[in-house]
Each structure stands twice: as structure tokens, then as C-alpha cells.
Amino acid sequence: MVYQNIEPGIFLERPNRFIAHVQIGARVETVHVKNTGRCRELLPKGARVYCQRCGNPARKTKYDLIAVEKGSHLINMDSQAPNAAAAQWLRGGGLGALEALRPETVHGDSRFDFSFIREGRTCFLEVKGVTLEQDGVCLFPDAPTIRGTKHLYGLTQAAGEGYGAYVLFVIQMSDVKCLRPNEQTDPAFAAALRHAAKQGVHLLAAACAVTPDSMTITDPVPICL
């Protein structure tokens, strides 16, 4: 996926989870943060960030915050980017030949990000974006997620009914060692993930090539349960 009209800036502060103050050139702009997570480790004062200038004159903010430099990593923190990158990856054969690929599919009491037919079997896939990294190890989630745990149990149920079931962790950076469930932050999600794997849900993780104006899924990353 590719962004247009990206400009560099310096992060100053985040008054609430929806906006941040960023110095772009000689101006201090109020920008929309496209990620409502905590992201405290990503946005210390003075961090170099990249913002997308929007062309809608009706918007209150002229920019969206897209990516941030953290040490040697450039991390995309747009929460909409993982689904867009996953769609591109699936269409490009990331899981092989697929038929009837479509987004936002309801099964039971869950809404999954994608459904498709693979090798004659209907499948469901849920995407999770990952931005939390510590010494090359990525962790998910970065905050408790009741919704994410519900998705796992929904996929487990689908697998038990004979459907294909997948979770794809899109790691919004490159050069990482592995992905682990964040046991300390959300033990319920970690337990649900291990249970899902035992019940036949396919767990996938992939790193991304990230530039200030693009993000593309590249290499598989091992998952350590």
C-alpha cells in the first residue's frame, strides 16, 4: 500500500488518543493519530514522524500521523494499514490461489476481516496489526483486547465446524526476531491464542517493508507461543 503527500515532522505531544501536536517545517500542526492504542513507546517527545497531508478542506486536521522512527526501526502506526496490506498480500498469492476473496464477513457472532475459498474450502481470516517491539521481539496486544479474544474464539468455533481459520499478525516494521503473545498485558488473549492453535486455527505472522510512504508485507516471522 502507498500513501501520497507525506511530510516529515517532529512529535511534540499527544493531548488525547485522537490527535497529536507535530512540528512540520516551521509550523506546529494538530494532526490526526490513525491509531487509538496507547503507543507510548512509539511517541516520546522529539521522535521523528511522517504525516500525510490530506486534501479535504472540511477536515479539522490537515494531516494524519502515519509512521515513526524508533531506534533503527521505521514503524507504520496507521491502524488501517494492516488490512490494506493484507488484502494486497492475499490478492498477490500470499496464501496461494484463492477464490471469492472478500472483506468483512460475518460468521456466527463474529465479523472477520476476510473470507475466501482455498482448495475448495471456505476460510475466514482475521488481521491483527503489531507495533509493539522490544529488543527485536514483537508483542501483541499492546493493551487488553476483549474484541481480539472474541475473534480468536470465533475462529476456533469456525475451525471446529470444518472451515479454514487463520490469524495474520501484520508486523508494521522489518528486522524482527519473532512474535509473542503479550502475556503480561492480556493473559486472556494469550490463552485464547494457544487454545486456537491447538484447535486447528492457523497462526501466521509477517514483517513488512516500511517506508515513509508505503508498507508491504514481506517475510514470515516465527510465532513463539
Phi and psi in degrees as a GROMACS rama.xvg file:
@    title "Ramachandran Plot"
@    xaxis  label "Phi"
@    yaxis  label "Psi"
@TYPE xy
-130.802  139.187  VAL-2
-103.645  155.96  TYR-3
-112.181  156.959  GLN-4
58.4882  50.7522  ASN-5
-88.5377  135.712  ILE-6
-131.227  140.435  GLU-7
-77.9351  157.479  PRO-8
-160.025  178.807  GLY-9
-119.62  123.393  ILE-10
-70.9365  135.108  PHE-11
-110.911  -53.3156  LEU-12
-163.615  164.494  GLU-13
-129.172  93.0658  ARG-14
-60.4971  -33.8806  PRO-15
-151.152  -179.534  ASN-16
-72.8062  -9.55825  ARG-17
-99.0357  -23.978  PHE-18
-134.308  159.219  ILE-19
-140.634  158.351  ALA-20
-103.252  124.412  HIS-21
-131.22  134.58  VAL-22
-84.4804  117.439  GLN-23
-119.531  109.097  ILE-24
65.5302  -127.926  GLY-25
-93.7011  0.621966  ALA-26
-107.458  151.7  ARG-27
-102.741  116.85  VAL-28
-107.839  145.678  GLU-29
-89.7419  117.327  THR-30
-116.278  152.136  VAL-31
-80.3562  130.647  HIS-32
-93.7796  115.408  VAL-33
-85.6873  37.1362  LYS-34
-158.623  113.6  ASN-35
-87.0784  3.08031  THR-36
-68.1779  174.174  GLY-37
-66.7681  -50.729  ARG-38
52.99  28.4903  CYS-39
-62.6046  -37.2775  ARG-40
-71.7194  -15.387  GLU-41
-91.0623  -23.8286  LEU-42
-124.713  59.6547  LEU-43
-73.4714  154.34  PRO-44
-58.0759  132.792  LYS-45
96.1054  -4.6974  GLY-46
-64.6161  142.523  ALA-47
-82.717  125.495  ARG-48
-125.792  169.111  VAL-49
-129.863  128.874  TYR-50
-122.558  146.439  CYS-51
-98.4251  123.152  GLN-52
-79.0409  127.617  ARG-53
-99.9509  149.603  CYS-54
-99.1571  9.13102  GLY-55
-88.532  109.522  ASN-56
-69.0405  -14.7822  PRO-57
-81.69  -13.2274  ALA-58
-73.4553  146.79  ARG-59
-74.6312  -31.1255  LYS-60
-110.696  139.955  THR-61
-87.1557  -13.2682  LYS-62
-133.497  154.523  TYR-63
-114.364  137.997  ASP-64
-82.9702  122.775  LEU-65
-109.243  -47.6406  ILE-66
-144.272  160.981  ALA-67
-144.794  145.833  VAL-68
-88.8735  129.527  GLU-69
-132.605  102.939  LYS-70
59.0276  -126.492  GLY-71
-86.1706  -3.33686  SER-72
-96.3587  140.151  HIS-73
-104.727  118.328  LEU-74
-115.137  123.57  ILE-75
-78.1286  127.31  ASN-76
-118.424  18.3789  MET-77
-76.7226  115.214  ASP-78
-70.2415  -12.4341  SER-79
-88.5266  -15.3297  GLN-80
-67.2768  -39.6372  ALA-81
-57.7928  -41.2989  PRO-82
-66.7755  -39.9895  ASN-83
-64.9411  -42.6774  ALA-84
-66.7344  -37.9811  ALA-85
-64.6247  -41.5205  ALA-86
-60.243  -43.804  ALA-87
-62.1941  -42.1785  GLN-88
-65.644  -44.2387  TRP-89
-64.8389  -44.7212  LEU-90
-63.7265  -28.7598  ARG-91
-86.7435  6.21111  GLY-92
94.4859  18.6048  GLY-93
-57.1376  -32.8586  GLY-94
-112.244  21.4063  LEU-95
86.6359  -164.135  GLY-96
-73.1062  124.685  ALA-97
-122.643  150.533  LEU-98
-121.251  155.128  GLU-99
53.997  40.9361  ALA-100
-68.736  126.396  LEU-101
-149.706  151.984  ARG-102
-88.8081  166.573  PRO-103
50.8931  72.2336  GLU-104
-113.875  131.001  THR-105
-92.6771  133.417  VAL-106
-141.099  125.375  HIS-107
61.9107  -130.542  GLY-108
-104.229  22.7039  ASP-109
-120.368  148.256  SER-110
-113.664  115.575  ARG-111
-98.8218  155.013  PHE-112
-65.829  -37.2155  ASP-113
-142.729  152.141  PHE-114
-132.655  156.406  SER-115
-166.079  169.941  PHE-116
-110.342  124.072  ILE-117
-128.304  122.025  ARG-118
52.6868  41.328  GLU-119
82.1142  1.36925  GLY-120
-117.923  134.663  ARG-121
-69.1484  135.361  THR-122
-132.063  153.575  CYS-123
-123.701  142.773  PHE-124
-136.095  131.928  LEU-125
-112.631  135.488  GLU-126
-104.293  136.264  VAL-127
-127.849  123.16  LYS-128
-84.8009  138.87  GLY-129
-122.612  123.054  VAL-130
-124.993  -7.23102  THR-131
-90.1425  122.362  LEU-132
-136.443  136.77  GLU-133
-135.766  111.792  GLN-134
53.5376  40.7626  ASP-135
86.8341  -6.00263  GLY-136
-101.661  127.209  VAL-137
-94.7233  144.223  CYS-138
-126.58  140.661  LEU-139
-140.467  136.375  PHE-140
-87.8777  173.389  PRO-141
-93.6994  -3.90474  ASP-142
-154.555  154.325  ALA-143
-54.202  136.994  PRO-144
-132.565  94.9141  THR-145
-62.8655  -40.1612  ILE-146
-62.121  -42.4065  ARG-147
-64.4805  -39.7329  GLY-148
-64.7279  -40.7782  THR-149
-60.0236  -41.1795  LYS-150
-59.8595  -40.8608  HIS-151
-63.5409  -42.3834  LEU-152
-68.4356  -32.9288  TYR-153
-65.4298  -41.0227  GLY-154
-67.4392  -38.2166  LEU-155
-61.3475  -42.2388  THR-156
-62.9392  -43.399  GLN-157
-62.1417  -41.7019  ALA-158
-61.6463  -39.672  ALA-159
-66.5563  -22.6075  GLY-160
-89.3747  0.895976  GLU-161
99.6836  1.58292  GLY-162
-83.4618  158.664  TYR-163
-77.4159  139.25  GLY-164
-136.852  130.373  ALA-165
-137.07  144.245  TYR-166
-118.544  128.489  VAL-167
-115.732  112.832  LEU-168
-88.1769  110.9  PHE-169
-92.7318  107.322  VAL-170
-84.6131  115.33  ILE-171
-84.7509  44.8297  GLN-172
-166.254  175.859  MET-173
-117.044  177.326  SER-174
58.2125  57.2841  ASP-175
-122.753  158.996  VAL-176
-88.2296  -46.7621  LYS-177
-165.464  171.889  CYS-178
-117.129  136.81  LEU-179
-127.709  147.299  ARG-180
-66.4795  141.643  PRO-181
-84.7159  82.6523  ASN-182
-59.044  -41.3822  GLU-183
-67.3915  -39.57  GLN-184
-79.6806  -39.5584  THR-185
-145.666  80.9116  ASP-186
-62.4657  -28.5636  PRO-187
-66.5501  -41.5908  ALA-188
-64.9451  -43.6218  PHE-189
-58.6554  -44.2482  ALA-190
-65.2123  -41.2394  ALA-191
-65.7325  -34.2544  ALA-192
-68.0894  -43.5072  LEU-193
-64.6687  -41.3979  ARG-194
-63.2746  -42.8223  HIS-195
-60.2978  -43.7324  ALA-196
-61.0515  -39.8091  ALA-197
-67.9619  -26.5795  LYS-198
-94.5462  9.26225  GLN-199
100.582  6.68351  GLY-200
-77.4128  130.961  VAL-201
-82.9829  123.461  HIS-202
-102.608  124.412  LEU-203
-128.101  144.449  LEU-204
-138.393  143.277  ALA-205
-145.266  138.428  ALA-206
-81.5646  168.163  ALA-207
-128.96  145.67  CYS-208
-81.2183  119.572  ALA-209
-118.512  130.273  VAL-210
-123.181  171.035  THR-211
-56.769  -25.5302  PRO-212
-123.9  21.474  ASP-213
-160.256  160.762  SER-214
-150.301  126.525  MET-215
-136.28  130.582  THR-216
-65.3056  133.765  ILE-217
-125.3  -83.8313  THR-218
-101.828  142.616  ASP-219
-65.9893  148.909  PRO-220
-125.554  133.397  VAL-221
-65.868  147.411  PRO-222
-109.344  124.072  ILE-223
-107.078  106.855  CYS-224
